[in-house]
């Protein structure tokens, strides 16, 4: 199981970019933290999610 924003999902073995493609997140407007470390956007397709990973996906919201 992989925990994403507090919710456990069966995603082990999937790349981060493949997971994000199944969501409504705008890749240009998010930051992803994996096990306490920020994942550079250039690495999303190389990061394979592992059993026990903890991800936090944060969306940027503009405002004024």
Protein Blocks (a to p, Z undefined) as FASTA:
>chain_A
ZZeehiacdfehiafklmmmmpmbdfklcccdeehiacdfklmmmmccdehiacdddddd
ddZZ
